Amino acid sequence: MLPWNLQLRQSGLVATVRVLRTSVTLVLIAIAAIVSGCQPAIDSAEYLEVDLWPSELTPPISGATFSMTASHLPGAPREYGDGVHQGFDFFNGSAGRPIAPDEAIVAVAAGEIIRVDQNAPDEEAKALQFWTTLSSEDGFLGEYALDRLRGRQVWIRHAEGHVSRYAHLSAVNPELSLGDTVKQGQIIGLMGNSGIPPTEDQPEPVPHLHFELWSPKGSAHLGEGLSPLETHRLVASLFGLEALPRYARNWVRRIETGQAPPDVYPPAELPEISFTADPPPRVTGGQAFAIPIQWKGDDFRPEHFFALLEGQPLGIIDASNGAWILGAMPFDIEAAALDLIVGATDPYGQTLVGNRSIERASPAELPAPREVSVEVFELYSDANLEREARSLGPVVGQSLEINEALWDESFIAPVNGNVVQHFGQRIVHSVLRPTRPLPGVEVEAEAGAPVVASNAGRVALIDDLPIRGTTVAIVHGGGVISVYGHLADTGVQIGDEVARGQRIGSVGQTGAVAGPMLRWEMHAGGIASNPRVWVDQVLPGRTDR
């Protein structure tokens, strides 16, 4: 039995818990600072007036939320500078979604670049420690030292004179220069750890974004003098409720309806939150799989989860009492095991991540290579393979974004006929052989025979491709797509909702094929799987739906 590793990263803190259970339990015990419940009135500061700040801003990290951790918010105490935190910090683990060490940073609103540290070198640890000692000095010297500790930065002046600052960047967009105009959401740099002095406990400072928004005259920064709850209310009015964790969102809504604020915000102790995931220990190459996720209460919804198999995103779909992870084990790889990562974002915006290795079993029998004509073989060029991969990529992306199954019945074969080329089979001509195996099956059938949808879904692609020929692709949700190639014609349009068994085209002889044929493929999370394992199954490999 393999352990899962649970890691909570918060301001550089790494806590590891090893959980050894058959149905692995992932538990997040969050750490939050105790904040006084004595909250001043929301109108106690003049700059709380919403019309004094830009409206309809976007978070500086797309899809991220402002932290609930008090030390990440304006007004938190710190050991350098004037002793008070002046902005917002975005760390992986408390930003509402996983963020990479080099995550893209975007402009919160349109504006003019007034500072861009394109060629600023990284300072040595000794210099950064020196600036730290000077940052508490009054006046110019302290401000200069504090600026050096912000590392590589971009500043943007917005329409009414407000200035947004983005600090600790690892790199700046090389296309930006002083005076340039940027659009809202435009990438201005990458998250990093520049300007952060190393310590004995943290020799490699944790990458994060430090973000500030200042009033036109520089007299106040966003969140100055406010409690965490007031800060979150102001953030919600400027960036939208979706920029807050779910817990904060709920309290902002309640207060707007006249409910009294909580005695303590954020909570002194966050409740223990958990979910269970039960992955298979071993999967055969080319086989699709479904992994159940369960939890108690209303802490999660399917869209709060993510799953990766060796970095490849897998699909998540809703279930009446939990969710399913849908994926497949790659067929043509040498690895003996692949790393599965499953994670979720809790109501407080913190990310829980667990990982486990899944063994890869080789298929019991590999199909012998199939001889084809030189005309067919030449169509399997690298350029054609790459072109078709680019064509299908957006279709997979569409399906991954759908967190519900568009089907509720078992899959069926799209045509009657004889399988003449099997999943994973290679083609040859003389001694030549392409490096990629067939990602589906090819079924010999009568020309013009109807081809039907293997299950309910939405048509996402109709294209004429060099290998697959006239092709239709259907998204089913949860990262699952079905592909139908070599068609003579199509009877659907992009965007059509199709039912299981509905005619979508007819058998033809288009693309890299020597006779009337249907190519049928089933992909899960962008990974090709043997279509035959889907037949008569609602979920691959599961009888419990």
C-alpha positions as CSV (number, residue, x, y, z in Angstrom):
1,M,0.0,0.0,0.0
2,L,1.5,3.3,-1.1
3,P,1.3,6.4,1.1
4,W,0.0,9.7,-0.1
5,N,1.9,12.8,0.7
6,L,-0.1,15.8,1.9
7,Q,1.6,19.2,1.6
8,L,0.3,22.5,2.8
9,R,2.4,25.5,1.6
10,Q,1.7,28.7,3.3
11,S,4.2,31.6,3.4
12,G,7.0,29.1,3.0
13,L,5.6,26.7,5.6
14,V,5.7,23.1,4.4
15,A,3.8,20.6,6.5
16,T,3.9,17.0,5.4
17,V,1.4,14.4,6.6
18,R,1.6,10.8,5.6
19,V,-1.8,9.0,5.4
20,L,-1.8,5.3,5.1
21,R,-5.3,4.0,4.3
22,T,-6.8,1.9,1.5
23,S,-9.2,4.6,0.5
24,V,-6.7,7.4,0.8
25,T,-7.9,10.3,3.0
26,L,-6.6,13.8,2.2
27,V,-6.9,16.0,5.2
28,L,-6.2,19.7,5.3
29,I,-5.8,21.4,8.7
30,A,-5.3,25.0,7.8
31,I,-3.3,27.5,9.9
32,A,-4.7,31.0,10.3
33,A,-3.7,33.9,12.4
34,I,-6.1,35.0,15.2
35,V,-7.6,38.3,14.2
36,S,-9.5,40.6,16.6
37,G,-13.2,40.6,16.2
38,C,-13.4,44.3,17.0
39,Q,-14.0,45.6,13.5
40,P,-14.3,49.4,12.8
41,A,-17.3,50.4,10.6
42,I,-16.9,50.0,6.9
43,D,-17.1,53.7,6.3
44,S,-14.4,54.6,8.9
45,A,-11.8,55.4,6.3
46,E,-12.5,57.9,3.5
47,Y,-10.8,55.8,0.9
48,L,-13.3,53.0,1.4
49,E,-15.5,54.9,-1.0
50,V,-15.7,52.6,-4.0
51,D,-15.7,55.4,-6.5
52,L,-12.2,56.4,-5.4
53,W,-10.8,53.2,-6.7
54,P,-10.8,51.7,-10.2
55,S,-13.7,49.3,-10.9
56,E,-14.0,45.9,-12.6
57,L,-10.4,45.0,-11.9
58,T,-9.1,41.5,-12.7
59,P,-6.9,39.6,-10.2
60,P,-3.1,39.9,-10.9
61,I,-3.0,36.1,-11.3
62,S,-5.8,34.8,-13.5
63,G,-8.3,32.6,-11.7
64,A,-6.5,33.1,-8.3
65,T,-8.2,34.5,-5.2
66,F,-7.0,36.9,-2.6
67,S,-5.7,35.1,0.5
68,M,-7.6,34.6,3.8
69,T,-4.3,34.4,5.7
70,A,-3.9,37.6,7.7
71,S,-0.2,37.8,7.1
72,H,-0.8,38.0,3.3
73,L,-3.1,41.1,3.7
74,P,-2.4,44.8,4.1
75,G,-1.7,45.9,7.7
76,A,-0.1,42.6,8.7
77,P,3.0,43.1,10.9
78,R,6.4,42.4,9.4
79,E,10.0,42.4,10.7
80,Y,11.4,45.0,8.3
81,G,10.4,48.3,6.7
82,D,8.0,50.3,8.7
83,G,6.7,47.1,10.3
84,V,3.4,47.0,8.3
85,H,2.6,45.0,5.2
86,Q,1.5,47.3,2.4
87,G,-0.2,45.0,-0.1
88,F,-1.4,41.5,-0.9
89,D,0.7,38.3,-1.2
90,F,-0.2,35.5,-3.5
91,F,1.4,32.1,-2.5
92,N,0.9,28.7,-3.9
93,G,-1.3,26.9,-1.4
94,S,-3.5,29.9,-0.4
95,A,-4.5,31.5,-3.7
96,G,-7.7,29.5,-4.5
97,R,-5.9,27.4,-7.1
98,P,-2.5,25.9,-7.6
99,I,0.0,28.5,-9.0
100,A,3.3,27.6,-10.5
101,P,6.6,29.1,-9.3
102,D,6.8,31.0,-12.6
103,E,3.1,31.8,-12.9
104,A,2.1,34.5,-15.3
105,I,1.3,37.9,-13.8
106,V,-1.3,40.1,-15.6
107,A,-2.3,43.8,-15.5
108,V,-5.3,44.3,-13.2
109,A,-6.5,47.1,-15.5
110,A,-5.4,48.9,-18.7
111,G,-2.8,51.5,-18.2
112,E,0.7,53.0,-18.9
113,I,3.9,51.3,-17.9
114,I,5.8,53.7,-15.6
115,R,8.4,51.3,-14.3
116,V,9.7,48.1,-15.9
117,D,12.8,46.3,-14.4
118,Q,13.8,44.6,-17.7
119,N,17.5,44.1,-17.0
120,A,17.6,44.3,-13.2
121,P,20.1,41.8,-11.9
122,D,19.4,39.5,-9.0
123,E,21.1,40.8,-5.9
124,E,23.3,38.6,-3.7
125,A,22.1,37.4,-0.4
126,K,24.5,39.6,1.5
127,A,23.2,42.7,-0.3
128,L,19.6,41.8,0.4
129,Q,20.4,41.3,4.1
130,F,22.0,44.7,4.1
131,W,18.9,46.4,2.6
132,T,16.8,44.6,5.2
133,T,18.8,46.3,8.0
134,L,18.3,49.7,6.4
135,S,14.6,49.3,5.5
136,S,13.5,50.4,9.0
137,E,15.2,53.8,8.7
138,D,13.0,56.8,8.3
139,G,12.7,58.8,5.1
140,F,14.4,58.3,1.8
141,L,17.0,55.7,3.0
142,G,14.3,53.3,4.4
143,E,12.1,53.7,1.3
144,Y,15.0,53.0,-1.0
145,A,16.0,49.9,0.9
146,L,12.4,48.7,1.0
147,D,12.2,49.1,-2.8
148,R,15.3,47.0,-3.3
149,L,13.6,44.2,-1.2
150,R,10.6,44.2,-3.6
151,G,13.0,42.8,-6.3
152,R,12.1,43.0,-9.9
153,Q,9.0,45.1,-10.5
154,V,6.5,46.5,-12.9
155,W,4.4,49.6,-12.1
156,I,1.3,50.6,-14.1
157,R,-0.5,54.0,-13.9
158,H,-4.2,53.6,-14.7
159,A,-6.7,56.0,-16.1
160,E,-7.5,58.0,-13.0
161,G,-4.0,58.1,-11.7
162,H,-4.0,54.9,-9.5
163,V,-0.8,52.9,-9.6
164,S,-0.6,49.1,-9.4
165,R,2.7,47.5,-8.4
166,Y,3.8,43.9,-9.0
167,A,6.9,42.8,-7.1
168,H,9.3,39.8,-6.7
169,L,9.0,39.0,-10.4
170,S,11.4,36.4,-11.8
171,A,11.2,38.0,-15.3
172,V,9.5,40.8,-17.0
173,N,7.7,40.6,-20.4
174,P,10.6,41.5,-22.8
175,E,8.2,43.3,-25.1
176,L,7.3,45.9,-22.5
177,S,9.0,49.3,-22.3
178,L,8.5,52.5,-20.4
179,G,5.5,54.4,-21.7
180,D,3.9,51.4,-23.3
181,T,0.1,51.0,-22.9
182,V,-1.0,47.6,-21.7
183,K,-4.5,46.0,-21.8
184,Q,-6.3,44.5,-18.8
185,G,-5.2,40.9,-18.4
186,Q,-2.1,41.3,-20.5
187,I,0.9,39.3,-19.2
188,I,3.5,41.7,-17.7
189,G,5.9,39.2,-16.1
190,L,6.4,35.9,-14.2
191,M,6.1,35.3,-10.5
192,G,9.4,34.7,-8.7
193,N,11.4,35.4,-5.5
194,S,13.6,38.3,-6.5
195,G,14.4,40.7,-3.7
196,I,13.6,38.2,-0.9
197,P,16.6,37.6,1.3
198,P,17.3,34.0,2.2
199,T,17.2,32.9,5.8
200,E,18.5,29.9,7.7
201,D,15.1,28.3,7.7
202,Q,14.4,29.2,4.0
203,P,17.7,29.3,2.0
204,E,15.6,29.3,-1.2
205,P,12.8,31.9,-0.6
206,V,9.3,30.7,-1.8
207,P,8.2,32.4,-5.0
208,H,5.2,34.6,-4.6
209,L,3.6,37.8,-6.0
210,H,3.5,40.9,-3.9
211,F,0.8,43.2,-5.3
212,E,-0.1,46.8,-4.3
213,L,-2.6,49.3,-5.6
214,W,-2.1,53.0,-4.6
215,S,-4.4,56.0,-4.7
216,P,-3.6,58.7,-7.3
217,K,-1.6,60.9,-4.9
218,G,0.1,58.0,-3.3
219,S,-1.6,58.8,0.1
220,A,-3.2,55.4,0.6
221,H,-2.8,51.8,-0.6
222,L,-5.7,49.4,-1.0
223,G,-6.6,47.8,2.3
224,E,-4.7,50.4,4.4
225,G,-6.0,50.6,8.0
226,L,-8.7,47.9,7.4
227,S,-9.4,44.6,9.1
228,P,-9.2,41.4,7.0
229,L,-13.0,41.4,6.6
230,E,-13.2,45.0,5.5
231,T,-10.3,44.4,3.1
232,H,-12.2,41.5,1.6
233,R,-15.4,43.6,1.3
234,L,-13.4,46.2,-0.6
235,V,-11.7,43.6,-2.8
236,A,-15.1,42.1,-3.7
237,S,-16.4,45.5,-4.8
238,L,-13.4,46.2,-7.0
239,F,-12.4,42.7,-8.3
240,G,-15.7,40.9,-7.9
241,L,-16.8,38.2,-5.5
242,E,-15.1,35.5,-7.5
243,A,-11.7,37.0,-6.4
244,L,-12.4,35.8,-2.9
245,P,-12.3,32.3,-1.3
246,R,-15.8,30.8,-0.9
247,Y,-15.8,31.4,2.9
248,A,-15.0,35.1,2.4
249,R,-17.6,35.3,-0.4
250,N,-20.3,34.0,1.9
251,W,-19.6,36.5,4.7
252,V,-19.4,39.4,2.3
253,R,-22.9,38.4,1.0
254,R,-24.3,38.1,4.5
255,I,-23.0,41.5,5.6
256,E,-24.4,43.1,2.5
257,T,-27.8,41.8,3.6
258,G,-27.5,43.3,7.0
259,Q,-26.2,40.3,9.0
260,A,-23.8,41.1,11.8
261,P,-20.1,40.3,11.1
262,P,-18.5,37.3,12.9
263,D,-16.7,37.7,16.2
264,V,-13.4,36.6,14.7
265,Y,-12.4,36.8,11.0
266,P,-10.8,34.8,9.6
267,P,-11.5,31.9,12.1
268,A,-8.9,31.3,14.7
269,E,-9.0,27.6,13.9
270,L,-10.2,26.3,10.5
271,P,-12.3,23.1,10.6
272,E,-10.8,19.8,9.5
273,I,-11.7,19.3,5.9
274,S,-11.1,16.0,4.0
275,F,-12.0,14.1,0.9
276,T,-11.1,10.5,-0.2
277,A,-9.8,9.3,-3.5
278,D,-9.4,5.7,-4.4
279,P,-7.1,5.2,-7.4
280,P,-6.2,1.8,-8.8
281,P,-2.7,0.6,-8.0
282,R,-2.2,-0.7,-11.5
283,V,-3.6,0.1,-15.0
284,T,-2.8,-1.5,-18.3
285,G,-1.4,0.7,-21.0
286,G,-4.2,2.0,-23.3
287,Q,-6.9,1.3,-20.7
288,A,-9.2,4.1,-19.5
289,F,-10.0,4.4,-15.8
290,A,-12.4,6.2,-13.4
291,I,-11.4,7.1,-9.9
292,P,-14.0,8.0,-7.3
293,I,-13.7,11.0,-5.0
294,Q,-16.0,11.5,-2.0
295,W,-16.4,14.0,0.7
296,K,-18.9,14.9,3.4
297,G,-20.9,18.1,3.6
298,D,-20.8,20.9,1.1
299,D,-17.1,21.8,1.3
300,F,-16.4,20.9,-2.3
301,R,-17.9,20.7,-5.7
302,P,-16.4,18.8,-8.7
303,E,-15.0,22.1,-10.1
304,H,-12.9,22.6,-7.0
305,F,-10.8,19.5,-7.8
306,F,-7.9,18.9,-10.2
307,A,-6.0,15.7,-11.2
308,L,-2.8,15.2,-13.2
309,L,-1.2,12.1,-14.5
310,E,2.5,12.9,-15.1
311,G,1.5,16.5,-15.7
312,Q,-1.4,15.7,-18.0
313,P,-4.7,17.2,-16.8
314,L,-7.4,14.6,-16.2
315,G,-11.2,15.2,-16.3
316,I,-13.5,15.6,-13.3
317,I,-17.2,15.0,-13.5
318,D,-20.0,15.3,-11.0
319,A,-21.6,12.4,-9.2
320,S,-24.6,12.3,-7.0
321,N,-22.4,11.7,-3.9
322,G,-19.0,12.9,-5.0
323,A,-17.1,13.1,-8.3
324,W,-15.1,10.9,-10.7
325,I,-11.7,11.4,-12.2
326,L,-11.5,10.2,-15.8
327,G,-8.3,9.4,-17.5
328,A,-6.3,6.7,-19.3
329,M,-2.9,5.0,-19.0
330,P,-0.7,6.0,-22.0
331,F,-0.1,3.0,-24.3
332,D,3.3,3.7,-25.9
333,I,5.6,4.7,-23.1
334,E,8.5,3.0,-21.3
335,A,7.8,4.2,-17.8
336,A,6.9,1.4,-15.3
337,A,4.8,3.8,-13.1
338,L,3.3,7.3,-13.5
339,D,2.7,9.8,-10.8
340,L,-1.0,10.7,-10.1
341,I,-1.7,14.0,-8.4
342,V,-5.1,14.8,-7.0
343,G,-5.9,18.1,-5.3
344,A,-8.7,20.4,-4.3
345,T,-9.2,24.0,-3.1
346,D,-11.0,24.3,0.2
347,P,-13.6,27.0,1.1
348,Y,-10.7,29.1,2.6
349,G,-8.8,29.2,-0.7
350,Q,-6.1,26.8,0.4
351,T,-4.9,24.0,-1.8
352,L,-4.6,20.4,-0.7
353,V,-2.5,18.1,-2.9
354,G,-1.8,14.4,-2.7
355,N,0.2,12.1,-5.0
356,R,0.4,8.4,-5.6
357,S,2.3,6.3,-8.1
358,I,0.2,4.1,-10.4
359,E,2.0,1.1,-12.0
360,R,1.7,0.7,-15.7
361,A,1.1,-2.8,-16.9
362,S,2.0,-3.8,-20.4
363,P,-0.8,-5.2,-22.6
364,A,-0.9,-9.0,-22.6
365,E,-0.7,-9.1,-26.3
366,L,0.6,-6.5,-28.8
367,P,-1.0,-6.5,-32.3
368,A,1.5,-7.3,-35.1
369,P,2.4,-4.4,-37.4
370,R,0.1,-4.1,-40.5
371,E,1.4,-3.7,-44.0
372,V,0.0,-0.7,-45.9
373,S,0.7,0.9,-49.3
374,V,3.3,3.5,-49.7
375,E,0.6,6.2,-50.4
376,V,-1.0,5.5,-47.1
377,F,2.3,5.2,-45.2
378,E,3.5,8.6,-46.5
379,L,0.5,10.3,-45.1
380,Y,1.7,9.4,-41.6
381,S,4.4,12.1,-41.7
382,D,5.4,13.9,-38.5
383,A,4.0,17.1,-40.0
384,N,0.6,15.5,-40.6
385,L,0.5,13.9,-37.1
386,E,1.4,17.2,-35.5
387,R,-1.3,19.1,-37.5
388,E,-3.9,16.6,-36.4
389,A,-2.8,16.8,-32.8
390,R,-3.2,20.6,-32.9
391,S,-6.7,20.2,-34.4
392,L,-7.8,17.9,-31.5
393,G,-6.1,19.8,-28.7
394,P,-8.8,22.5,-28.3
395,V,-11.5,19.8,-28.3
396,V,-9.9,18.1,-25.4
397,G,-9.7,21.4,-23.6
398,Q,-13.4,22.0,-24.1
399,S,-14.2,18.7,-22.6
400,L,-11.9,19.2,-19.6
401,E,-13.8,22.4,-18.8
402,I,-17.1,20.6,-18.5
403,N,-17.5,19.2,-15.0
404,E,-20.5,17.1,-15.7
405,A,-21.1,14.0,-17.8
406,L,-23.1,14.9,-20.9
407,W,-24.1,11.2,-21.1
408,D,-26.0,8.9,-18.7
409,E,-26.1,5.6,-20.7
410,S,-23.4,3.1,-21.6
411,F,-21.3,3.7,-24.7
412,I,-22.0,1.8,-28.0
413,A,-20.0,1.0,-31.1
414,P,-20.6,3.7,-33.8
415,V,-20.7,1.2,-36.7
416,N,-21.0,-2.5,-37.4
417,G,-18.1,-4.1,-39.1
418,N,-14.8,-5.9,-38.7
419,V,-11.9,-4.4,-36.9
420,V,-9.0,-4.5,-39.3
421,Q,-6.5,-2.3,-37.4
422,H,-6.4,-2.6,-33.7
423,F,-5.7,0.0,-31.0
424,G,-1.9,0.5,-30.6
425,Q,-1.1,-1.3,-33.9
426,R,1.6,0.2,-36.0
427,I,1.7,0.3,-39.8
428,V,4.7,-0.6,-41.9
429,H,5.9,-0.4,-45.5
430,S,9.0,-2.5,-46.2
431,V,11.2,-1.8,-43.2
432,L,9.9,1.6,-42.4
433,R,7.7,2.1,-39.4
434,P,6.2,5.3,-37.8
435,T,6.9,5.9,-34.2
436,R,3.3,6.4,-33.0
437,P,0.8,3.6,-32.6
438,L,-2.8,3.9,-33.8
439,P,-4.8,5.9,-31.2
440,G,-8.1,4.0,-31.9
441,V,-9.5,1.2,-34.1
442,E,-10.2,1.1,-37.8
443,V,-13.4,-0.8,-38.7
444,E,-14.0,-2.1,-42.2
445,A,-17.6,-1.4,-43.2
446,E,-19.8,-0.9,-46.2
447,A,-19.4,2.5,-47.9
448,G,-22.2,4.8,-47.0
449,A,-23.1,2.8,-43.9
450,P,-24.4,5.1,-41.1
451,V,-22.0,6.2,-38.3
452,V,-23.6,7.0,-35.0
453,A,-22.5,8.9,-31.9
454,S,-21.2,6.4,-29.4
455,N,-22.9,8.5,-26.6
456,A,-24.6,11.8,-26.0
457,G,-22.4,14.9,-26.3
458,R,-21.7,18.0,-28.2
459,V,-20.1,18.3,-31.6
460,A,-16.8,20.2,-31.2
461,L,-14.9,19.6,-34.4
462,I,-15.6,18.9,-38.1
463,D,-12.5,19.0,-40.2
464,D,-10.8,17.4,-43.2
465,L,-7.5,16.0,-41.9
466,P,-4.7,14.4,-43.9
467,I,-4.7,11.1,-41.9
468,R,-8.2,10.8,-40.4
469,G,-9.8,12.3,-43.4
470,T,-13.2,13.9,-42.9
471,T,-13.5,13.9,-39.1
472,V,-16.1,14.6,-36.4
473,A,-15.2,14.9,-32.8
474,I,-17.7,15.0,-29.9
475,V,-17.1,16.2,-26.4
476,H,-18.8,14.2,-23.6
477,G,-17.5,16.2,-20.6
478,G,-14.9,15.4,-18.0
479,G,-12.1,15.4,-20.6
480,V,-13.7,12.5,-22.6
481,I,-14.0,12.9,-26.4
482,S,-14.9,10.5,-29.2
483,V,-13.4,10.9,-32.7
484,Y,-14.8,9.5,-36.0
485,G,-12.6,9.5,-39.1
486,H,-12.5,8.6,-42.8
487,L,-16.2,9.7,-43.1
488,A,-17.8,10.2,-46.5
489,D,-20.0,13.0,-45.2
490,T,-21.3,14.5,-42.0
491,G,-24.8,15.1,-40.8
492,V,-24.1,17.5,-38.0
493,Q,-22.7,20.9,-37.3
494,I,-20.3,22.3,-34.7
495,G,-22.2,23.0,-31.5
496,D,-25.0,20.4,-32.1
497,E,-26.1,18.4,-29.1
498,V,-26.2,14.8,-30.2
499,A,-27.9,11.8,-28.7
500,R,-26.5,8.3,-28.2
501,G,-27.0,6.4,-31.4
502,Q,-27.7,9.6,-33.5
503,R,-26.4,9.5,-37.1
504,I,-23.4,11.9,-37.4
505,G,-22.1,10.8,-40.9
506,S,-21.4,7.8,-43.1
507,V,-18.5,5.4,-43.7
508,G,-16.2,6.7,-46.4
509,Q,-12.7,6.4,-47.8
510,T,-11.1,9.8,-46.9
511,G,-7.6,10.3,-45.4
512,A,-5.0,7.6,-45.0
513,V,-7.1,4.6,-45.9
514,A,-7.2,2.1,-48.8
515,G,-10.9,1.2,-48.6
516,P,-14.2,2.1,-46.9
517,M,-13.4,2.4,-43.2
518,L,-14.3,4.1,-39.9
519,R,-11.6,5.2,-37.5
520,W,-13.1,5.4,-34.0
521,E,-11.1,6.9,-31.1
522,M,-11.9,7.5,-27.4
523,H,-9.7,10.0,-25.5
524,A,-9.7,10.7,-21.8
525,G,-7.9,13.8,-20.6
526,G,-6.1,14.0,-24.0
527,I,-4.8,10.4,-23.6
528,A,-5.9,7.8,-26.2
529,S,-7.6,4.7,-24.9
530,N,-8.8,1.5,-26.4
531,P,-12.4,2.3,-27.6
532,R,-13.5,-1.3,-27.1
533,V,-13.2,-1.0,-23.3
534,W,-15.8,1.7,-23.4
535,V,-18.5,-0.4,-25.1
536,D,-21.4,-1.3,-22.7
537,Q,-19.8,0.8,-20.0
538,V,-21.1,4.0,-18.5
539,L,-17.7,4.6,-16.9
540,P,-14.6,2.7,-18.1
541,G,-13.8,-0.2,-15.9
542,R,-16.6,0.5,-13.4
543,T,-19.9,-1.3,-12.9
544,D,-21.0,1.0,-10.1
545,R,-21.5,4.0,-12.4
